[in-house]
C-alpha cells in the first residue's frame, strides 16, 4: 500500500512538472506564432478575433471552450489579467477542463502569482490522473 501511494505521489508530481513545462512551452510557441501573424496582418486582425469570439460568447455564454479560446488569444496578446478572467469563467463552466487550468496557470505564472499557478497545475494534474484512472476502470 505504501509503495502504491509513493508511486502515485511521484507520478502526480512528475505529471505536474511535465504539464507546467509543456504548457509554458506551448504558450510561448502559440504566443510567438500569433504575434508573428499579427505583425504580418496587423493588430486589427487580433482585435477582430477577440471581437468575433466575444460575439460567440453573447450567442452562447455557457460554452467553456469559447471562453478558453478568448482567454488564449488574450494571453497571446499580453492581456494576462483578461486571460485569467476568461479562463476562470471557462473553469466555472467546465471544472473538469485540465486545459483551462493549465492555461490559467501559465497566465498566473506570467503575472507573478506563483501560488495560484501551482494550485492550477495541481488541479490540472488531478483531473488528468483521475481521468485516466476512470478510463482504465471502464475498460
C-alpha positions in Angstrom: 0.0 0.0 0.0 2.8 2.4 0.9 4.6 1.6 -2.3 1.5 2.3 -4.3 0.9 5.6 -2.6 4.5 6.6 -3.1 4.4 5.6 -6.7 1.1 7.5 -7.2 2.5 10.6 -5.4 5.7 10.5 -7.6 3.5 10.2 -10.7 1.3 13.1 -9.8 4.4 15.3 -9.1 6.0 14.2 -12.4 2.8 14.9 -14.3 2.5 18.4 -12.7 6.0 19.3 -13.7 5.5 18.0 -17.3 2.2 19.8 -17.6 3.6 23.0 -16.4 6.6 22.8 -18.6 4.6 21.7 -21.7 2.0 24.4 -21.0 4.7 27.1 -20.8 6.4 25.9 -24.0 3.1 25.6 -25.8 2.0 29.0 -24.7 5.3 30.5 -25.8 5.0 28.8 -29.2 1.4 29.9 -29.5 2.2 33.4 -28.4 5.1 33.7 -30.9 3.0 32.3 -33.7 0.1 34.6 -33.1 2.3 37.6 -32.6 4.2 37.0 -35.8 0.9 36.5 -37.7 -0.4 39.7 -36.1 2.7 41.5 -37.2 2.1 40.4 -40.8 -1.6 41.3 -41.0 -1.8 43.9 -38.3 -3.2 44.1 -34.8 -6.7 44.7 -36.3 -6.9 41.0 -37.1 -6.2 40.1 -33.4 -8.7 42.6 -32.2 -11.1 41.2 -34.8 -10.6 37.7 -33.4 -11.4 38.9 -29.9 -14.5 40.7 -31.2 -15.7 37.6 -33.1 -15.1 35.4 -30.0 -17.0 37.9 -27.9 -19.9 37.7 -30.3 -19.9 33.9 -29.9 -20.0 34.3 -26.2 -23.0 36.6 -26.5 -24.7 33.8 -28.5 -23.8 31.0 -26.1 -22.5 32.2 -22.7 -22.4 28.6 -21.5 -19.5 27.4 -23.7 -16.3 26.9 -21.7 -14.4 26.3 -24.9 -15.3 29.8 -26.3 -14.1 31.4 -23.0 -11.0 29.4 -23.0 -10.3 30.4 -26.7 -10.7 34.0 -25.9 -8.5 33.6 -22.9 -5.8 32.1 -25.1 -6.0 35.0 -27.5 -5.8 37.5 -24.7 -2.8 35.7 -23.2 -1.1 35.7 -26.6 -1.6 39.4 -26.9 -0.2 40.1 -23.4 -3.5 40.7 -21.7 -2.8 38.3 -18.8 -5.4 39.6 -16.5 -8.1 39.4 -19.2 -6.9 35.8 -20.0 -7.2 34.8 -16.3 -10.7 36.2 -16.1 -11.8 34.3 -19.2 -10.1 31.1 -18.2 -11.6 31.4 -14.7 -15.1 31.6 -16.4 -14.2 28.6 -18.6 -13.3 26.6 -15.4 -16.5 27.7 -13.7 -18.4 26.3 -16.7 -16.3 23.1 -17.0 -14.4 22.4 -13.8 -13.0 19.2 -15.4 -11.0 21.1 -18.1 -7.4 20.4 -17.5 -6.5 22.6 -20.5 -8.2 25.6 -18.9 -6.4 25.1 -15.6 -3.1 24.7 -17.4 -3.6 27.8 -19.5 -4.7 29.8 -16.4 -1.6 28.5 -14.5 0.6 29.9 -17.3 -1.1 33.3 -17.2 -0.9 33.4 -13.4 2.8 32.5 -13.5 3.4 35.3 -16.0 1.6 37.7 -13.6 3.8 36.6 -10.7 1.0 34.6 -8.9 3.2 31.6 -8.3 0.9 30.1 -5.6 -2.1 30.4 -7.9 -0.2 28.9 -10.8 0.9 25.9 -8.7 -2.6 25.4 -7.4 -3.9 25.3 -11.0 -1.2 22.9 -12.1 -2.1 20.6 -9.3 -5.8 20.8 -10.3 -4.9 20.0 -13.9 -2.8 17.1 -12.8 -5.6 15.7 -10.6 -8.0 15.9 -13.5 -5.6 14.1 -15.9 -4.6 11.4 -13.4 -8.1 10.7 -12.1 -9.5 10.9 -15.7 -7.0 8.2 -16.8 -8.0 6.0 -13.8 -11.6 6.3 -14.7 -10.9 5.4 -18.3 -8.9 2.3 -17.2 -11.7 1.2 -14.9 -14.2 1.5 -17.8 -12.2 -1.0 -19.9 
